[in-house]
Amino acid sequence: MNILVLLVVFCFFAVLVVVGVLNSADVTVNLWLWHIGPVPMGAVLVTAAIFGVAFTCTIGVLDGIKIRLTNRQLRKQLQRLEEESDALRLQLARHQGPVGGHPSATEG
Protein backbone atom coordinates (compact mmCIF):
# COMPACT_ATOMS: atom_id res chain seq x y z
CA MET A 1 0.00 0.00 0.00
CA ASN A 2 2.78 2.44 0.87
CA ILE A 3 4.48 1.78 -2.47
CA LEU A 4 1.26 2.65 -4.30
CA VAL A 5 0.95 5.92 -2.38
CA LEU A 6 4.58 6.80 -3.10
CA LEU A 7 4.08 6.03 -6.78
CA VAL A 8 0.99 8.26 -6.99
CA VAL A 9 2.82 11.11 -5.19
CA PHE A 10 5.84 10.72 -7.48
CA CYS A 11 3.60 10.85 -10.58
CA PHE A 12 1.81 13.93 -9.24
CA PHE A 13 5.07 15.82 -8.71
CA ALA A 14 6.40 14.63 -12.08
CA VAL A 15 3.32 16.12 -13.76
CA LEU A 16 3.87 19.37 -11.83
CA VAL A 17 7.48 19.52 -13.03
CA VAL A 18 6.49 18.90 -16.64
CA VAL A 19 3.71 21.50 -16.53
CA GLY A 20 6.04 23.99 -14.82
CA VAL A 21 8.80 23.51 -17.39
CA LEU A 22 6.48 23.64 -20.39
CA ASN A 23 4.72 26.78 -19.09
CA SER A 24 7.63 29.05 -18.35
CA ALA A 25 5.71 32.27 -18.95
CA ASP A 26 5.53 34.85 -16.18
CA VAL A 27 2.23 35.36 -14.37
CA THR A 28 0.89 37.77 -11.79
CA VAL A 29 -0.66 36.30 -8.66
CA ASN A 30 -3.50 38.33 -7.14
CA LEU A 31 -4.36 37.64 -3.50
CA TRP A 32 -7.12 40.11 -2.54
CA LEU A 33 -5.05 43.17 -1.58
CA TRP A 34 -1.67 41.65 -2.33
CA HIS A 35 -0.23 41.31 -5.84
CA ILE A 36 2.85 39.24 -6.62
CA GLY A 37 4.42 39.21 -10.00
CA PRO A 38 5.60 38.68 -12.50
CA VAL A 39 6.57 35.20 -11.30
CA PRO A 40 7.33 32.08 -13.39
CA MET A 41 4.38 29.67 -13.62
CA GLY A 42 6.54 26.82 -12.32
CA ALA A 43 7.28 28.74 -9.12
CA VAL A 44 3.55 29.30 -8.58
CA LEU A 45 2.84 25.57 -9.08
CA VAL A 46 5.63 24.48 -6.73
CA THR A 47 4.53 26.97 -4.07
CA ALA A 48 0.92 25.80 -4.31
CA ALA A 49 2.01 22.15 -4.07
CA ILE A 50 4.20 22.85 -1.03
CA PHE A 51 1.39 24.67 0.76
CA GLY A 52 -1.02 21.86 -0.12
CA VAL A 53 1.31 19.21 1.27
CA ALA A 54 1.93 21.26 4.42
CA PHE A 55 -1.81 21.73 4.97
CA THR A 56 -2.47 18.02 4.46
CA CYS A 57 0.32 17.06 6.86
CA THR A 58 -1.04 19.44 9.49
CA ILE A 59 -4.50 17.88 9.21
CA GLY A 60 -2.92 14.41 9.47
CA VAL A 61 -0.90 15.30 12.56
CA LEU A 62 -3.93 16.81 14.30
CA ASP A 63 -6.01 13.73 13.45
CA GLY A 64 -3.21 11.48 14.76
CA ILE A 65 -3.13 13.39 18.05
CA LYS A 66 -6.89 13.01 18.38
CA ILE A 67 -6.65 9.25 17.73
CA ARG A 68 -3.86 8.85 20.32
CA LEU A 69 -5.89 10.68 22.96
CA THR A 70 -8.93 8.52 22.23
CA ASN A 71 -6.81 5.36 22.41
CA ARG A 72 -5.38 6.42 25.77
CA GLN A 73 -8.89 6.98 27.16
CA LEU A 74 -10.07 3.62 25.81
CA ARG A 75 -7.05 1.82 27.32
CA LYS A 76 -7.83 3.33 30.73
CA GLN A 77 -11.47 2.35 30.41
CA LEU A 78 -10.51 -1.20 29.36
CA GLN A 79 -8.15 -1.52 32.33
CA ARG A 80 -10.86 -0.31 34.71
CA LEU A 81 -13.39 -2.76 33.26
CA GLU A 82 -10.90 -5.65 33.46
CA GLU A 83 -10.24 -4.85 37.12
CA GLU A 84 -13.99 -4.70 37.79
CA SER A 85 -14.49 -8.01 35.97
CA ASP A 86 -11.71 -9.66 38.00
CA ALA A 87 -13.24 -8.37 41.24
CA LEU A 88 -16.67 -9.73 40.28
CA ARG A 89 -15.18 -13.12 39.36
CA LEU A 90 -13.38 -13.27 42.70
CA GLN A 91 -16.54 -12.33 44.56
CA LEU A 92 -18.52 -14.98 42.66
CA ALA A 93 -15.87 -17.63 43.36
CA ARG A 94 -15.97 -16.87 47.11
CA HIS A 95 -19.76 -17.25 47.25
CA GLN A 96 -19.91 -20.54 45.30
CA GLY A 97 -17.45 -22.44 47.43
CA PRO A 98 -15.59 -25.50 46.14
CA VAL A 99 -16.53 -26.43 42.62
CA GLY A 100 -17.44 -30.07 41.93
CA GLY A 101 -16.92 -31.17 45.52
CA HIS A 102 -19.21 -33.79 46.99
CA PRO A 103 -21.32 -32.41 49.87
CA SER A 104 -20.62 -35.41 52.09
CA ALA A 105 -16.88 -34.89 51.73
CA THR A 106 -17.12 -31.46 53.38
CA GLU A 107 -19.32 -32.66 56.26
CA GLY A 108 -17.87 -34.09 59.18
N, C-alpha and C positions, 0 to 999 in steps of 0.2 A: 504494500500500500504506500509506504513512504517513497519508494522508487517512482511510482506513478505520479505522486504529488510533485516530486522533484522534476520529473520530466515535463509536466504541465507548466511549472514555474519557469523552467529553462526555455521552453517554447515561447511562452509569453514575453520574456525579456528579449529573446532573439527577434521576435516580431517587432518589439519596440525599437531595437537597434536598427533593424532594416528600415522601418518607417522613418526614424530619425535621420538616418544617413540619406535616404532618398529625398526627403523633404528638408533641404538645408536652408530654405528661405527664412528670412527674419520675420518675426511676428511681434505684435504688441499685445501684451496681456493686460486686460482691464479688470481690476478688482474694486468695484464700487468707486471709492474715492482715490484709489491708488492705481497708477498706470506704470507698467514696466515695459520697456522696449526701446528699441527693437532687440529681440532675443532670438537666437536660433531655435527652430521648431524642435530639434532634438533635445535641447536643454529643457524646454517646457515639458516634453514627454517624460524625460528622466525625473524631473522634479515632481511631476504629478505621480509617477510610479512610486517614488520614494515616500512621498506623503501617504499614499494609499497603503503601502506596506506597513509604515509606522502606525497608522490608524488601526489597521487590522491586528497588528501585534499587541497594541494597547488593549483592544477589546478582548483578545485572547488571554492576556495576562490577568485582566480584571475578572474574566469568567473563571480562570483557573483558581484565583484566590477565593472566589465565591464557592467553588466546588470543594476546595480544601477545608474551608470553614464548615460547610455542611457535613463533610465526612468526619471531621473532628466531633461535631455534635452527635452524629449518629453512632460513632464509636463509644462515646460516653454513655449514650442511652442504651446501647447494646450491653455494655459492661454492667450497668445498673440492673438491667433486666435479667442478665445471667446470674448476678448475685441474688436477686430476688427469687429466681427459679431454684437456685441451690438451697436457699433458706427454706423454701416451701417443701422441697424434696426431703430435706433433713427433718423438718417438722412432721411430715407425713410418715417417714420411716420410724420416728420415735413413737407415734401413736399406734402403728400397726403391730409393733412387737416383732418377734422372730417370724420369719417367713418360712412356711412349709414345715414348721415344727409340729409334732403331734401333741395335743393337749395333755395327754396322760404323762408325757415325758417331763413336762414342766411342773406337774403336781407332785407334792410329795413329801 
